[in-house]
Amino acid sequence: MSRRILFVHQNFPGQFPRIVDALVARGDEVAAIGGGTAKEHEGVKLFRWSLFRGSTPGLFDAATRAEADLIRAQSAAGAAIELRNSGFVPDVIVGHPGWGETIHVRDIFPKARLILFGEFYYRYFGADVNFDHEFDTPTLKGAMRTNGKNATVALAYTMADLIVCPTRFQASTFPSIFRPRMRILHEGIDLSKARPNPNARIKLADGRLLNRSTPVITFINRNFESLRGFHIFMRALPAFLEAVPDGHVILIGSDGTGYGTPRDDEKSWREVMLEELGDRIDRSRVHFAGRVDHDYMIDILSIGAAHVYYTYPFTLSWSLVEAMACECLILGSDTAPVRDAIVPGVNGILNDFFDVEALSAAMIRAAREPDQFEAIRQEARRTALRYFDAETIGVPAWLKLIDEVADVRVRPNG
C-alpha cells in the first residue's frame, strides 16, 4: 500500500536523501517543505518557504533564537498550507525541528503521524557548551542563551509521535521526559564508494605526488573550528613533523562558521592557529586542501597513515564513518560521541581530547609502525558497514519505522 510521506527540513534532503529515494522507488508519494537552501530531488514535490520578516533588532538576547525559530515556523506553515491546498495530505511527516519549521505542521495536518529527527538537545553542562574551558567561561547569561535555544525545539518534540536519534550519545542529551518516545537509529551513510583505493595518489599544488609510501596524516572539518578539535590537532603537528621528517599533513575543510561559537576577533581558526604556531611547523608539509569532491576525499583518506577525528561532546560526523570505511587508522578523541563508533584498540585509538602530546605520539607511531595497525584498520571498515551503511542498515530500518508509525505500531527502544 503506497503512502504519502512529507519531509520538513530547512536544507532538504538533509540527512535523508537515500531514504527519500527508497520511498519513491517503492511507490510512495513524497513531498518536502524546505528553506532557500533546499534542493530539488527526483520524484519529490518540493515547496520552499521564505521568511515573511526578519528578526527584531535589539531583541532580548536569550530570546533571539526562539524568535527566529518562530518566524521560520510561521513561514514554513505557509508552505504547508500551500501543499495542503494542492491536494497533498501526508500519512507521515518526517521533520528536523532544529530551525523551528515543524512547530505548526500538526495544526495543518492533524491526522498525520509525526517523526522528528533527534539530532541534539543543547545542555549548558555535560555536552559541547563549557566543555573546553580555554574558550568557554560559564555565566548565567550563557545558560539563558542555551535555554532559549532549546525552547522551540522542546516545544516541537512535545508534538512528536516518535523521536529518532542517530546515536546513543545524541539520545542521552535529551531530557528524560522524551525518552519513552525515542528510538536510536542512524539514518545511514552511502558507503558504496567509501572504500580504500590502493592506487590512490594525490598531486599537491607544487606538483609533488603523495601516495601510500609517504607517511600522511589526514584531518577533515566542514569548517575548521575548536568544537571539532582543530586547535588540538594543529598544536600536535610540530612534534609530529619534527619526528617524521618525510611526513605530510592534509586538511580538508574551509574557514567558514561551524557549529561552535564564532570568534570575537572575527579571525578564522586557521589564521589563529598558524599565527600561534609560527615557524614551529613546516608549512611546505602542511596542506590545506579546501573543500574537495567526494572521490578526491576518498583518495586522500586512502593514502593516510592515520586519520584524526576529534570533537567536543556533540553530533557524530559522517566523515568519521567514511574514514572508517576506507580502513583508516582512526586517532580519535576519547569523548562520548566518538565512543559510539570507536572501541579503543579494536577499531581505532582514543586519547584524551586535551592531551596534545598523546596525539602527537599516536601520529608518530602510526607513521613509523603502519603494519602494527592493519587489524584495527580492517575492523574499522567492518564496524562502519555493520552499523552505519545506508543500503543494508539505515534505509531498510527507516522504511520499517515509517511503516510502523503509519500503522500506529510504534515500540520505542531508547
Protein Blocks (a to p, Z undefined) as FASTA:
>chain_A
ZZddddddfklgkjmmmmmmmmmmnopacdddddfkbccdehiacdddddfbdcdehiaf
klmmmmmmmmmmmmmmmmmmmmmmnopacfbdcddfknopmmmmmmmmmmbccddddfba
cdfehplnoklmmlpccdfklmmmmmmmmmmmmmmmmmpmbdcdfbfklmmmpcfklmmm
cccddebiafklgccdfkbccddfkopacdfkbccdddddfbacfklommmmmmmmmmmm
mmmmmbccddeddfbdcfbdcdfklpafklmmmmmnmmmbcfklcccebjadfklmmmmm
mmpgbdcdddddddddfklmmmmmnopacdddddfklmmmmcghkloccddfklmklmmm
mmmmmmmmmmlmmmmmmmmmmmmmmmmpmklmmmmmmmmmmmmmmnopaccfZZ
